[in-house]
Amino acid sequence: MKFEYAERIKRLPPYLFAEIESLINKKKAEGVDLISLSIGDPDLPPPVFVVEALKTEVANLKNHNYSFSHGEAEFRMAVSEWYKKRFNVDLPQDQVVTLLGSKEGIANIARAFINPGDQVLVPDPSYPVYANGSTILCDGTSVPVPLLEKNGFRPDFEAIDAQKAKMLFLNYPNNPTAATVDKKFLKEAVNFAKDNNIILCYDNAYSEVTYDGYTAPSILEIDGATDVAIEFNSLSKTFNVTGDRIGFAAGNKQLVEGLTKIKSQIDSGPPVYTQKAAVKALQAYTSRAAPDFLKNNNQILQERRDILVDTLYKIGYKCEKPKATFYVWVNCNGDSMQFATKLLDVGVAVTPGIGFGKHGEGYARITFTQPKERIIEACNRIADAF
Protein backbone atom coordinates (compact mmCIF):
# COMPACT_ATOMS: atom_id res chain seq x y z
CA MET A 1 0.00 0.00 0.00
CA LYS A 2 1.00 3.59 -0.56
CA PHE A 3 0.16 6.30 1.97
CA GLU A 4 0.01 10.03 1.38
CA TYR A 5 2.05 12.35 3.57
CA ALA A 6 0.26 15.25 5.23
CA GLU A 7 0.62 18.56 3.42
CA ARG A 8 2.74 19.97 6.26
CA ILE A 9 5.26 17.17 5.69
CA LYS A 10 5.32 17.90 1.97
CA ARG A 11 6.13 21.53 2.74
CA LEU A 12 9.34 20.59 4.55
CA PRO A 13 12.39 21.56 2.45
CA PRO A 14 14.77 18.87 1.22
CA TYR A 15 16.94 17.63 4.05
CA LEU A 16 20.41 18.56 2.87
CA PHE A 17 21.99 16.97 5.92
CA ALA A 18 20.74 13.59 4.67
CA GLU A 19 23.01 14.00 1.64
CA ILE A 20 25.94 14.81 3.91
CA GLU A 21 25.16 11.78 6.09
CA SER A 22 25.08 9.59 2.98
CA LEU A 23 28.50 10.85 1.88
CA ILE A 24 29.89 10.34 5.41
CA ASN A 25 28.57 6.76 5.56
CA LYS A 26 30.08 6.08 2.13
CA LYS A 27 33.50 7.26 3.33
CA LYS A 28 33.26 5.15 6.47
CA ALA A 29 32.31 2.09 4.39
CA GLU A 30 35.44 2.71 2.33
CA GLY A 31 37.49 2.53 5.53
CA VAL A 32 38.35 6.24 5.65
CA ASP A 33 39.54 7.51 9.04
CA LEU A 34 36.89 10.21 9.25
CA ILE A 35 37.22 13.12 11.70
CA SER A 36 33.77 14.54 12.31
CA LEU A 37 33.74 18.30 12.86
CA SER A 38 30.12 18.55 11.78
CA ILE A 39 27.95 17.60 14.76
CA GLY A 40 27.32 19.82 17.79
CA ASP A 41 27.63 17.02 20.32
CA PRO A 42 30.20 17.57 23.10
CA ASP A 43 32.88 14.90 23.35
CA LEU A 44 33.86 15.86 26.92
CA PRO A 45 32.23 13.64 29.58
CA PRO A 46 29.60 14.80 32.07
CA PRO A 47 30.98 15.89 35.46
CA VAL A 48 31.52 12.93 37.79
CA PHE A 49 29.12 14.36 40.40
CA VAL A 50 26.32 14.45 37.80
CA VAL A 51 26.91 10.82 36.82
CA GLU A 52 26.95 9.78 40.49
CA ALA A 53 23.71 11.69 41.14
CA LEU A 54 22.10 9.96 38.18
CA LYS A 55 23.20 6.54 39.49
CA THR A 56 21.70 7.32 42.90
CA GLU A 57 18.40 8.57 41.51
CA VAL A 58 18.04 5.67 39.06
CA ALA A 59 18.50 3.24 41.97
CA ASN A 60 15.55 4.81 43.81
CA LEU A 61 12.58 2.77 42.58
CA LYS A 62 10.16 5.60 43.42
CA ASN A 63 11.76 7.60 40.63
CA HIS A 64 10.44 5.29 37.91
CA ASN A 65 6.83 6.50 37.96
CA TYR A 66 5.36 9.13 35.68
CA SER A 67 6.47 12.69 36.11
CA PHE A 68 4.22 15.69 35.40
CA SER A 69 3.99 17.36 32.00
CA HIS A 70 5.27 20.59 33.53
CA GLY A 71 8.00 18.72 35.44
CA GLU A 72 8.86 17.95 39.05
CA ALA A 73 8.50 20.84 41.50
CA GLU A 74 12.02 20.15 42.77
CA PHE A 75 13.53 20.63 39.33
CA ARG A 76 11.53 23.75 38.51
CA MET A 77 12.60 25.23 41.84
CA ALA A 78 16.24 24.44 40.98
CA VAL A 79 15.79 26.27 37.66
CA SER A 80 14.34 29.29 39.48
CA GLU A 81 17.27 29.30 41.90
CA TRP A 82 19.72 28.95 38.99
CA TYR A 83 18.23 32.01 37.29
CA LYS A 84 18.65 33.98 40.51
CA LYS A 85 22.28 32.95 41.00
CA ARG A 86 23.31 33.09 37.34
CA PHE A 87 21.36 36.10 36.07
CA ASN A 88 19.93 37.75 39.21
CA VAL A 89 16.43 37.12 37.82
CA ASP A 90 13.53 36.34 40.15
CA LEU A 91 11.44 33.67 38.49
CA PRO A 92 8.47 31.91 40.17
CA GLN A 93 8.00 28.18 39.57
CA ASP A 94 4.82 28.80 37.57
CA GLN A 95 6.97 30.57 34.98
CA VAL A 96 9.12 27.47 34.39
CA VAL A 97 8.28 24.28 32.47
CA THR A 98 10.49 21.20 32.20
CA LEU A 99 11.40 20.00 28.70
CA LEU A 100 12.68 16.84 27.04
CA GLY A 101 15.62 18.92 25.89
CA SER A 102 15.18 22.50 24.64
CA LYS A 103 14.60 21.25 21.06
CA GLU A 104 11.28 19.75 22.15
CA GLY A 105 10.10 23.04 23.62
CA ILE A 106 11.19 25.01 20.57
CA ALA A 107 9.26 22.64 18.31
CA ASN A 108 6.14 22.73 20.49
CA ILE A 109 5.83 26.44 21.32
CA ALA A 110 4.32 27.21 17.92
CA ARG A 111 1.67 24.51 18.41
CA ALA A 112 0.30 26.56 21.27
CA PHE A 113 0.15 29.94 19.53
CA ILE A 114 0.52 29.68 15.74
CA ASN A 115 -2.53 29.22 13.50
CA PRO A 116 -2.36 28.12 9.85
CA GLY A 117 -0.79 30.89 7.82
CA ASP A 118 0.53 32.91 10.77
CA GLN A 119 3.93 34.42 10.04
CA VAL A 120 6.95 33.42 12.11
CA LEU A 121 10.16 35.45 11.81
CA VAL A 122 13.06 32.99 11.54
CA PRO A 123 16.76 33.96 11.44
CA ASP A 124 18.61 32.91 8.29
CA PRO A 125 20.97 31.12 8.76
CA SER A 126 19.71 29.30 11.85
CA TYR A 127 19.00 26.03 13.61
CA PRO A 128 16.54 24.31 11.20
CA VAL A 129 14.04 23.45 13.94
CA TYR A 130 12.80 27.06 14.08
CA ALA A 131 11.59 27.03 10.48
CA ASN A 132 10.81 23.35 10.08
CA GLY A 133 10.01 21.54 13.33
CA SER A 134 8.24 24.53 14.82
CA THR A 135 6.82 26.73 12.04
CA ILE A 136 6.12 24.48 9.04
CA LEU A 137 4.94 21.50 11.10
CA CYS A 138 2.50 23.84 12.85
CA ASP A 139 1.19 25.12 9.49
CA GLY A 140 2.77 28.53 10.02
CA THR A 141 4.57 30.59 7.39
CA SER A 142 8.31 31.01 7.89
CA VAL A 143 9.62 34.50 7.05
CA PRO A 144 13.44 34.59 6.83
CA VAL A 145 15.29 37.32 8.74
CA PRO A 146 18.79 37.71 7.24
CA LEU A 147 21.77 37.42 9.59
CA LEU A 148 24.54 39.10 7.63
CA GLU A 149 28.24 39.33 8.43
CA LYS A 150 28.20 43.11 7.97
CA ASN A 151 25.68 43.31 10.84
CA GLY A 152 27.62 40.95 13.09
CA PHE A 153 25.16 38.17 12.19
CA ARG A 154 22.41 40.04 14.03
CA PRO A 155 19.02 40.97 12.58
CA ASP A 156 18.38 44.51 11.39
CA PHE A 157 15.13 45.18 13.24
CA GLU A 158 14.45 48.35 11.24
CA ALA A 159 14.45 46.33 8.00
CA ILE A 160 11.91 43.75 9.20
CA ASP A 161 8.30 43.97 8.01
CA ALA A 162 6.59 42.77 11.18
CA GLN A 163 3.01 43.84 10.46
CA LYS A 164 1.74 40.28 10.04
CA ALA A 165 4.26 38.49 12.25
CA LYS A 166 3.14 36.66 15.36
CA MET A 167 6.37 35.08 16.59
CA LEU A 168 10.13 35.68 16.39
CA PHE A 169 12.98 33.26 17.08
CA LEU A 170 16.37 34.53 18.25
CA ASN A 171 19.39 32.52 19.37
CA TYR A 172 22.55 33.93 20.99
CA PRO A 173 25.21 32.69 21.45
CA ASN A 174 24.30 31.66 17.93
CA ASN A 175 24.21 28.39 16.09
CA PRO A 176 25.64 28.23 13.44
CA THR A 177 27.46 31.60 13.29
CA ALA A 178 28.75 31.62 16.92
CA ALA A 179 27.86 35.34 17.10
CA THR A 180 27.26 36.84 20.54
CA VAL A 181 25.23 39.81 21.79
CA ASP A 182 25.03 42.13 24.78
CA LYS A 183 22.12 43.42 26.84
CA LYS A 184 21.78 46.50 24.63
CA PHE A 185 20.89 44.27 21.68
CA LEU A 186 18.50 42.22 23.82
CA LYS A 187 16.76 45.43 24.90
CA GLU A 188 16.27 46.30 21.22
CA ALA A 189 14.82 42.82 20.63
CA VAL A 190 12.39 43.14 23.54
CA ASN A 191 11.28 46.60 22.38
CA PHE A 192 10.79 45.30 18.85
CA ALA A 193 8.62 42.44 20.10
CA LYS A 194 6.56 44.72 22.34
CA ASP A 195 6.10 47.37 19.67
CA ASN A 196 4.83 44.78 17.21
CA ASN A 197 2.93 42.51 19.62
CA ILE A 198 5.18 39.55 18.76
CA ILE A 199 6.01 36.48 20.84
CA LEU A 200 9.79 36.40 21.34
CA CYS A 201 11.28 32.90 21.59
CA TYR A 202 14.88 33.11 22.79
CA ASP A 203 17.11 30.04 22.46
CA ASN A 204 19.93 30.36 25.02
CA ALA A 205 21.28 26.80 24.86
CA TYR A 206 24.93 27.93 24.59
CA SER A 207 24.86 30.50 27.39
CA GLU A 208 27.47 28.64 29.47
CA VAL A 209 29.96 27.69 26.74
CA THR A 210 31.97 30.93 26.60
CA TYR A 211 35.55 32.18 26.22
CA ASP A 212 37.85 35.19 26.65
CA GLY A 213 35.94 36.52 29.64
CA TYR A 214 32.63 36.81 27.80
CA THR A 215 29.50 36.12 29.87
CA ALA A 216 26.31 35.48 27.92
CA PRO A 217 23.17 37.30 29.12
CA SER A 218 19.62 36.00 29.45
CA ILE A 219 16.75 37.74 27.68
CA LEU A 220 14.95 37.60 31.03
CA GLU A 221 17.46 40.07 32.48
CA ILE A 222 15.89 42.78 30.33
CA ASP A 223 13.14 44.96 31.85
CA GLY A 224 9.82 44.08 30.24
CA ALA A 225 11.06 40.79 28.77
CA THR A 226 8.55 38.69 30.67
CA ASP A 227 5.78 40.64 28.92
CA VAL A 228 6.69 39.06 25.57
CA ALA A 229 9.49 36.49 25.89
CA ILE A 230 10.06 32.84 26.65
CA GLU A 231 13.62 31.52 26.96
CA PHE A 232 14.74 27.98 26.15
CA ASN A 233 17.77 26.34 27.71
CA SER A 234 18.99 22.89 28.65
CA LEU A 235 21.67 21.02 30.52
CA SER A 236 22.94 19.45 27.30
CA LYS A 237 25.83 21.75 26.44
CA THR A 238 26.60 22.98 29.97
CA PHE A 239 26.92 19.53 31.55
CA ASN A 240 27.66 17.46 28.41
CA VAL A 241 24.48 15.38 28.73
CA THR A 242 22.95 15.84 25.28
CA GLY A 243 21.51 12.33 25.25
CA ASP A 244 19.76 12.65 28.62
CA ARG A 245 17.17 15.06 27.18
CA ILE A 246 16.60 17.46 30.04
CA GLY A 247 15.90 21.15 29.55
CA PHE A 248 13.52 23.95 30.47
CA ALA A 249 11.65 26.99 29.23
CA ALA A 250 11.03 30.05 31.37
CA GLY A 251 9.56 33.52 31.09
CA ASN A 252 6.14 34.93 30.27
CA LYS A 253 3.53 33.05 32.31
CA GLN A 254 0.99 32.70 29.51
CA LEU A 255 3.62 31.42 27.08
CA VAL A 256 4.81 28.87 29.63
CA GLU A 257 1.19 27.82 30.29
CA GLY A 258 0.50 27.45 26.58
CA LEU A 259 3.56 25.26 26.10
CA THR A 260 2.54 23.21 29.16
CA LYS A 261 -0.94 22.66 27.69
CA ILE A 262 0.60 21.20 24.54
CA LYS A 263 2.93 18.99 26.54
CA SER A 264 0.08 17.69 28.69
CA GLN A 265 -1.38 16.13 25.54
CA ILE A 266 1.78 14.56 24.15
CA ASP A 267 4.22 13.62 26.93
CA SER A 268 4.56 12.95 30.64
CA GLY A 269 7.77 14.88 31.27
CA PRO A 270 11.37 13.64 31.43
CA PRO A 271 12.14 10.71 33.78
CA VAL A 272 11.96 11.68 37.44
CA TYR A 273 15.47 10.39 38.07
CA THR A 274 16.86 12.58 35.28
CA GLN A 275 15.19 15.66 36.74
CA LYS A 276 16.49 14.91 40.25
CA ALA A 277 20.03 14.43 38.95
CA ALA A 278 19.61 17.70 37.06
CA VAL A 279 18.78 19.42 40.34
CA LYS A 280 22.21 18.41 41.66
CA ALA A 281 23.80 19.66 38.43
CA LEU A 282 22.20 23.11 38.62
CA GLN A 283 23.15 23.41 42.27
CA ALA A 284 26.81 23.38 41.20
CA TYR A 285 26.31 27.08 40.55
CA THR A 286 26.82 29.15 43.67
CA SER A 287 27.11 32.52 41.93
CA ARG A 288 27.11 34.14 38.49
CA ALA A 289 30.56 32.64 37.89
CA ALA A 290 30.95 29.31 36.14
CA PRO A 291 31.62 26.29 38.40
CA ASP A 292 35.16 24.90 38.32
CA PHE A 293 34.30 21.93 36.09
CA LEU A 294 32.82 24.29 33.50
CA LYS A 295 35.80 26.65 33.63
CA ASN A 296 38.07 23.68 32.94
CA ASN A 297 35.91 22.43 30.07
CA ASN A 298 35.78 25.87 28.48
CA GLN A 299 39.57 26.17 28.73
CA ILE A 300 39.92 22.88 26.84
CA LEU A 301 37.48 24.05 24.18
CA GLN A 302 39.20 27.43 23.89
CA GLU A 303 42.56 25.77 23.19
CA ARG A 304 40.96 23.68 20.45
CA ARG A 305 39.25 26.77 19.04
CA ASP A 306 42.55 28.62 18.79
CA ILE A 307 44.26 25.75 16.97
CA LEU A 308 41.42 25.48 14.46
CA VAL A 309 40.99 29.20 13.77
CA ASP A 310 44.74 29.84 13.54
CA THR A 311 45.07 27.07 10.95
CA LEU A 312 42.14 28.34 8.89
CA TYR A 313 43.55 31.86 8.99
CA LYS A 314 47.00 30.72 7.82
CA ILE A 315 45.57 28.97 4.76
CA GLY A 316 43.46 31.98 3.78
CA TYR A 317 40.02 31.33 5.27
CA LYS A 318 38.46 34.23 7.10
CA CYS A 319 36.80 33.58 10.44
CA GLU A 320 36.69 35.08 13.90
CA LYS A 321 37.60 33.37 17.15
CA PRO A 322 34.13 32.87 18.63
CA LYS A 323 33.50 34.05 22.18
CA ALA A 324 30.96 31.26 22.73
CA THR A 325 29.62 27.92 21.42
CA PHE A 326 31.90 25.24 19.97
CA TYR A 327 31.42 26.34 16.36
CA VAL A 328 33.59 28.22 13.90
CA TRP A 329 31.67 29.92 11.08
CA VAL A 330 34.13 30.17 8.24
CA ASN A 331 33.77 32.04 4.94
CA CYS A 332 34.63 29.26 2.49
CA ASN A 333 34.98 31.60 -0.51
CA GLY A 334 32.45 29.79 -2.65
CA ASP A 335 29.97 26.92 -2.79
CA SER A 336 29.58 25.52 0.73
CA MET A 337 28.57 22.05 -0.43
CA GLN A 338 31.65 21.81 -2.65
CA PHE A 339 33.80 22.95 0.26
CA ALA A 340 32.32 20.27 2.55
CA THR A 341 32.66 17.58 -0.13
CA LYS A 342 36.31 18.47 -0.75
CA LEU A 343 37.06 18.09 2.95
CA LEU A 344 35.26 14.75 3.05
CA ASP A 345 37.72 13.58 0.42
CA VAL A 346 40.53 14.09 2.96
CA GLY A 347 38.53 12.55 5.81
CA VAL A 348 37.14 15.65 7.54
CA ALA A 349 33.39 16.21 7.91
CA VAL A 350 32.05 19.77 8.25
CA THR A 351 28.58 21.24 7.71
CA PRO A 352 27.86 23.37 4.62
CA GLY A 353 26.26 26.69 5.50
CA ILE A 354 23.47 26.30 2.94
CA GLY A 355 21.98 23.68 5.26
CA PHE A 356 21.10 26.48 7.69
CA GLY A 357 19.36 28.72 5.16
CA LYS A 358 19.87 30.80 2.04
CA HIS A 359 22.12 33.30 3.79
CA GLY A 360 24.34 30.49 5.07
CA GLU A 361 25.64 29.87 1.56
CA GLY A 362 29.31 30.74 1.21
CA TYR A 363 30.07 29.62 4.77
CA ALA A 364 30.71 26.35 6.59
CA ARG A 365 30.22 25.44 10.22
CA ILE A 366 33.13 23.59 11.79
CA THR A 367 32.92 22.24 15.32
CA PHE A 368 35.75 21.64 17.76
CA THR A 369 34.12 18.82 19.72
CA GLN A 370 37.02 16.43 19.16
CA PRO A 371 40.16 15.82 21.25
CA LYS A 372 43.05 18.21 20.64
CA GLU A 373 45.07 15.58 18.76
CA ARG A 374 42.19 14.98 16.33
CA ILE A 375 41.71 18.72 15.86
CA ILE A 376 45.40 19.04 14.95
CA GLU A 377 45.14 16.10 12.53
CA ALA A 378 41.99 17.60 10.97
CA CYS A 379 43.81 20.95 10.59
CA ASN A 380 46.69 19.21 8.81
CA ARG A 381 44.25 17.56 6.42
CA ILE A 382 42.42 20.83 5.77
CA ALA A 383 45.72 22.56 5.02
CA ASP A 384 46.67 19.76 2.62
CA ALA A 385 43.31 19.98 0.87
CA PHE A 386 43.59 23.70 0.20
N, C-alpha and C positions, 0 to 999 in steps of 0.2 A: 504493500500500500504506500501511497504517497500523501504526505500531509503538508498543508500550506502553513507557512510561517505567518505570524501576526504582522500587520503592517508596520508596527513599531520596530520589529526585528529587521524588516526589509529596509527600513530607513537608516539602520546602522551603517556607517561607512566601512569600506573594506578594511580588514584588520591587517595592517602592514606588518605588525609584529609577528604575525603567523608566517610571513615569508622569511623574516629574519630567523625565526625558530627553525624553519625547514632547512635553511642554509647551515645553521649551527649544527643541527642533527646530522646533516650530510657530512660535514667536516669531522664530527666525532666518529661517524661510521667508517670514515677513511683512516682513522687512527691519529688524527691531528691532535697535538697537545694544545688544546684551546684554552686561552686565558679569557675569562668572561669579565669584561668591564662594561656590561650592558644592563645588569639588573641591580635595582636599588635594595639589595638585601644584605644587611651587615654580616660580615664574616666573623667579627669579634664575638665572643661568647657572652651570655648574660652574666651579670654579677653573681658570685657564688651565693650571696645571701638571698637572692631572688630564687635561685634554684632550690636552696634548702627550704625556703618558705613554701615553695610549690610542693615539694615532697611532703612536708608536714601537713599541708591542707588537703592534699590528695588522700593521705592516709586516714583522714577524719571522715568516716562513712556518712556523717550527717551532711557533708558538703557535696553529695552526689544527687541531691534532689533538685527539682526545678528552682531556678532563680526567678526574679521578677523581670518583666519586660524593661522596666526602667532601671533595673540593677539593684544590687544589695545596698541597703542604707549605709553600711560600713564603708563600702567603696565610694559611694557618692560623697560621704563626709570627708573621706581622704582626699578626693578631688578638690572639694571646697577648701580644705586646709592647705593643699598644694598651691592653689591660686593665691591664697593669702600670703604664703611664704615666698612664693616665686615672683608674683606680680603685684603684691599688696592690693589685691582685689577681693572685696567681700562678696561671696557668692553663696546664697542659700541652697540647700540640697534640692529644692524643687526647681532650681534652674540648672540642674545637671541630669543627664541621662547617660547610662552606660551603653557602650557600643561593642559589637563584635569586630573591633578594629574600626578606625575612623573611616575607612572606605565604605563600610556598610552604612554609616550615618550619612555620608555625602551622597550616596546613591538613593537613600530613602527620603531625604529632606524634601525633594521636589514632589514626591508622592503625596505629601501632606498639603502642599500649597500651590502646585502648578496644575492648571487646567489645560486641556488640549488647545494648542496654539499659543499659549502664553510664552512671551519672550524671556529667555534667560541669557544674561550677559556672561560670556565664557572667555577667559583669557586665551590668547593664541600667540605662542604655543602654551600648552598646559597639559596637566594630568588628564588623560582621556576620559576618566570617569565623570568629570563635570559635564561634558557635552554628550557623552554616550550613556553611561550607566544611570546618570541622574536625569538629564534633560530629555533626550530622545526616547528613552524607555518609559518616560512619564508623559509622552505625547506633547512635550513642550517644543518650542522652536529655539534652537541655539543660535545666538548672535555673537560672532567672534569679536573680541576686543584685542586689537593688536598690542603685543608687547615687543617694542622695538629697541634695538641696542642704543639708538641715539637718545632714548628716554630712560636708559638704565633698566630696560625690560620692565617698566612700570606702565600702567595704562594712563593715557591722556584723558582725564575725566571731562575736560572741556570739549573734546572731540566726539564724545559718545552721545548718540541719540537715544535717550532713555525714556522717551515719552510712553512707549508701550512695554517697557521692561518691568518685570515683576521680581526678578531675582538676579543677584550678581555673585559670582564666585571670585575670590581672591586667595592667593596662596603665597605667603612669604614667611621664612626663607623659601625660595621658589624651586619647584621641580617643573621643568628641567633646567632652567637657566641659572639657578643658584643665586639669583639676585636677592638682595636684602633691602629692608626699608626701616625707617625710623618712625617715631610717634607722630611727627608732623605729617607724613604721608598718610598714616592711619586716620588721623583727624580729618584729612581731606576725603578719605574714603567714607567715613561715617557721615560727614556732611553731605556728600553726594547721595548716599543712600537715603538720608532723611529728606533732603530736598526733593527727591524723586519718588518717595514712598516705595523704596525697593528693599527687599530682604537681602541682607548682606551675609553670605556664607563664607567664613574665613577658615581656611585650612592651615593650621599651625603645627603640622606634624613634625617639622624639622626644627622646632624652636630651641631644642637643647643641643643640637649638633652644630657648634659654633667655634670660630677660631679668631686669633689675633685680637682678643679682648672684646669682640663684638658680643652683645647680649641681645637676643631677639625679644621684641615686645609682644604683648598680647593685644588683640583688638579690644579686649574687655577693659584694658587700662584707660581707654579713651572715654572722656565724659560724653554721655549720651549713647554710647555703643549698645547698651542693653535695650535701647528703644528699637533697634533695627537689626542687631547682629546675633549670630550664633557661631561659636568657634568650635572647630573639630581638632582633636588631638588624640594621641594614643601613646602607649608605652613601647610601641614597636621599635622606633629608632633610638629612643632614649636608653632603653634597657636591653636592646638587642633581642627582642622576643617577638619578631614579626609573625611567627607561626602560631603564637598563643592567642591571637585575635582578641585583644583587650584594649578598648579605647573609650572615649567619652566625648560628648558634646555639651557645651555650656553657654549660657547667655540669656537672651530674651526669653521670658517665661512662656509666652504663647508659642514661640518657635520650638522650644524644648517639648512642650505639651503636644504639639502637632506631630513631632517626630516620634514621641512616645506612643501616640495613638496608632501610628502606622506599625511600629514594632510590636504592639500588643496583638496585632493580627497575624504576624508572620514569624515571630521568634519568642523564645522564653529567656532571653538574656544569656550572656556568657556563663560558663560553668562557675558555680559558687567558689570552688577551690581556686580558680584562676583569679577571680575578683579579690579573694582574701590575700592571695600572694601579692597581688598588685597593690594592695593597701600597704604592705611592708615595703614594697618598692618605692612608692611615693613618699613614704615617711623617711626615706634616705635624705630628703631635702630638709635642712634645718634653717635655711635662709634663702635669699635670692641667688646666692652663689651655687655653682654646680657642686654636687658631691664629689668626693675624691675619685671614685671609680670612673665618673664621667669625665673629669679633668684628664685622667690618664688616657681614656679612650680617645678623647678629642686630640690629645697630643700625638697619639699614634696616627690618627687620620690626617692631621696637619702635616706630619712628615711625609706621608704618602702623597698628599696633595702637592707639596712643593716639588717632589721628584717628578711627578707627572706634568705639572704645568711648566717647569723649567725645561723639560725635554721638548714639549710641544713648541715652546717659544724658540728654542735653539734651531728647530727644523722649519721655522717659518709659519707656525700656526698661532694665530692671535687668540688669546684667552686671558681672563683675569684669574687671580687666585681668589677663589670664593671665600667669603667670610662665614659661610654656613653650608649645610648639607654635605653629602659626599659625592657631589657631581661637579664635573667641569664641563662648561658649555663652550665648545670650541668652534670658531668660524672655520669651516673646512674648505673654503674658497671654491665652492662648486656644488655639484649634486651630492646630497647627503647620503643617498642610497649607494651611489658609486663609491663614496669614501668608505662607508661601512663594509661594503663587499670587498674592497681592496684590502682592508685590514683583516677580514676573515681569511683571505688567502695566505696571510702570514700568521694565522692562529690567534688573532685578537678580535673579540666581539665587542662592538660598541653599538649605540642606538642612533639611527639616523634621525635628524631633527624633524623631518617631514612627518614622522609618526606622531608628533605632538601638535600638528596643525600646520596650516599654510605658511605661517610666518616662522615656522621652525626650519623651513628649507634653507640650505646653506650652512647649517650648523649640525653638530653631532654632540650627543651627551655621552660623556665617558665617566664611569664611576671609579672610585678608588677603594672599593670594598674587597680587596685582595691583600694578602700579606705583602710586606715591603719587597721581598725577593721577587715575587710574581709581578709586582708593579714595575720593578726595574727591568725584568725580562720583557714585559709588554712594551716598555719604552724603547728598548733596544730593537724590538721587532718593528715598532712604528717608525723609528728612525730609518731602518733598513728599507721599509716599504716606500718611504717618501724621499 
